[in-house]
Amino acid sequence: MTSPAFNYALITDAGLTQLEFAGLAGISRSVANRWINGHTQPSRIKIARLRALERVLRDVARTQQFHTVKGRARATALAALTKRVKS
C-alpha cells in the first residue's frame, strides 16, 4: 500500500474529489479524509479494494478523463469507473 500523500496525489491527478474517491473506495468522505491525512489506516479488508482502485486511478490519471467532465456525464463516467473497480 502506498503512503497517504501518494494516494492524495493519485486522487488529484485523476481529477477526482475526496467524495468521489470515497464512493469508489466504499467509504465515507470523513474516512477518506482521515486516510489521506494519515490519521488512520485502512483495514485489511479495504486494502485489496484500494489496490484495485489504485490501478484504475493510474489509468484515469493518464487519460485525464475527469478533468473536464461535469454534471450528468461525470456521474455516468463515475458509474462506469465504479464497475471497473469492482471487476
N, C-alpha and C positions, 0 to 999 in steps of 0.2 A: 504494500500500500504506500502511496506517495505521501509526502508531507502536506499538511493543511494549506500552506501557502501555494504549493503546486496545484492543488485542487482548485483553489480560488482562481489562479491564473488560467487553468484549463476551462473553467466555467466562463470567465470573462472573454477568453479567446474564442470560445464557441458562440459568444453573443447571447448567453442566457442570463436571466436574473436568478437571484437566490431562490425565489419562489418557484421558478421553472425547474431549477436543479432539484429542489426538494421534491417536487412532484415526480420527477423522473426517478429519484432515489427511493421514493416511497416513504418519505419522512416529512415532518412539519418544517416550516421555514425557520422556526426557532432552533430546532435540532440542527438543521443545515448551518445556521449561523454559528452555533457552538462548535460544530466540527471544523468549519472553515477557520474560526478564530483560535482553534486549538484548546478550547476549554474542556471538551470531551472527545472521546474517540468512538468510532463506530463499533458496534458489537460484531462478533464473528459472523453472525447471520447476515449482516449487511455488507460485509467485506466482499463476498463473491459478487453481489449485485453491483457494488461500486466499481469493481474491476471491470465488469462488463460495460458499465456506464462510461468509465474512462476510455475504453477502446472506441466506443461510439462517439464520445465527445471529441476525441482526437480527429476523427473523420469530419465531424461537423465544423470544428475549428479550421480545418484545412480548406473546406469548401466555403466557409463563412456564410452558410445559408440562413442564419438567424439575424445577421447584422442589419438587413434591410427589410425583413418581412414583418408586417404589422397586422393587427386585427384578426379577422377570421382565418386568413391564410396562415398566420403564425400559429393559431390554435390547431389547425389541420396539420401543419408540419410537426408540431409538438406531439400530436396523437400518433403520427407515423413514427416519430422518434421513440416514443414510449413502447410501441410494438417491437421496434428493433432492439431495444434494450432487453425486453422480456424474452426474446427468442434466442 
